[in-house]
């Protein structure tokens, strides 16, 4: 017997994946904006702008944590249905 949540139900980890995606997109946009002066031969942005680019990695890590949390919840539900 397979336990399948309804399409409109939030599953464990969904919020983390969604938040991680948003943080990743912010970091990706910051990376594009920060790299633009290098190609346009203008003055580079200060170092804090480069630090914002690290949000790409943070967003990826948050999303990965959400995927792992979702997988763990599915594993627990599968074990509970077998018992």
N, C-alpha and C positions, 0 to 999 in steps of 0.2 A: 504494500500500500504506500503510495507516494503522497507526501504532504505538500501541496502546492498552495501558496498564499494567493489571495485574490489580487488582481492587478492594481487595485487602489490601496492596498494595505502597505504600510511602510515596514520593511524588513530590517532586522538588525544590521547596522553598517551602512544603510542607504544614506543617512545623513552625512557620515564621514566621507563617503565617496563623492557626494554632491559638493560638500564644502571643499574637499581636496581638489576637485575639478575647477572650482572658482578660483582658489588660491593659485593653482597651476596656470590658469589663463592670465591672471594678474601678473604673475612672474614672466610669462611668455611675452606679454605686451611690454612690460618693463624692459625685457631683454632687447626687443626690437627697437624700442625708443632709445635705449642706451647705446646700441650698436650703430644707429643711424649717423651720428656725428663722425664716426670713423670713415664711413663711405662718402659723406658729404663734405669732408675736409673742413669741419667747423670745430669749435672748441669742445672738448669732451665734457661730459657731465661729471659732477663731483662723485666721490667714492660712495656716498650713501645711495646714490642711484644704482650703482653696481650691486650694493647689498640687497636692494629690492629684487634684483634678478634671482637671488637665491630662493625666492618664493616658489620657483618652479620645482625645485627639489623638495621643498617642504610640502607643497601640494601633492606631489607624487607619493611622498611617504604617508600623508594623511589618507589618500585614496587607497593605498595598499593596505593600510591598517583597517579600513572599512571593508575591503574585500576579504581580508583574513577573518574579521569578525563575522561577516556574513557566512563564510564557509564553515566556521566553527558552529554557528547556530544551526546550519543545515545538517551538519554532522550529528549534533545533539538531537535534532528532531528525527533523524533517520534511526538513531540508536533507540530513541524512545518508542518509535513506531514498531520496532522489531521485538521489543519486550512484551 
